[in-house]
Structures are given as structure tokens and as C-alpha cells.
């Protein structure tokens, strides 16, 4: 599913996290709902988080958050739908 990590990420430090149960998650080209839809992840997917950045605030399965997770080159999902076990950042900030 994921073909390449951004150059700033190390494969050894990347963890995979489950998306909210029963949710088909929109993947956007940037950190916000105003960015174009790239694809939709099927329910039951897990995603790597290479880095995170602030963006549009979203209310989702795991609360309300403005954190967006970079899951591949140019692909972001709202952290409000990813079970990271934290309300804050769990990966480095995207540059």
C-alpha cells in the first residue's frame, strides 16, 4: 500500500497505527479538508505516520484534533481518526 517514505523519515522509527473501526478514511493531498482527495482507505486499515503537522481541525472518532498524519509522500489523514494513544504528536513535525 505504501510505496515510499518521505526522505526525512527513517524506516526504523516508523510505527503503524489502526484507523477508527468501521471507518473508510479519506486521504488528502495536504493537511486539511480543503486539499484534494487522493484515495480512501478501507475500514480495518493501518497507517504509518512518517511525520505530523497542524492543519484543519476535525472532529472524529478519537476526538477533535488539528493534527494531520503524513502516511506517504503527499498523503495526509486526520489524526482524529487514527488510534495513536495520544492527543498530541507521536511523530516528528513535517518540514
C-alpha positions, 0 to 999 in steps of 0.5 A: 500500500505504501510505496515510499517514505518521505526522505526525512523519515527513517524506516526504523522509527516508523510505527503503524497505527489502526484507523477508527473501526468501521471507518473508510478514511479519506486521504488528502493531498495536504493537511486539511479538508480543503486539499484534494482527495487522493484515495480512501482507505478501507475500514480495518486499515493501518497507517504509518505516520512518517511525520505530523503537522497542524492543519484543519481541525476535525472532529472524529472518532478519537476526538477533535484534533488539528493534527494531520498524519503524513502516511506517504509522500503527499498523503495526509489523514486526520489524526482524529481518526487514527488510534495513536494513544495520544492527543498530541504528536507521536511523530516528528513535525513535517518540514 
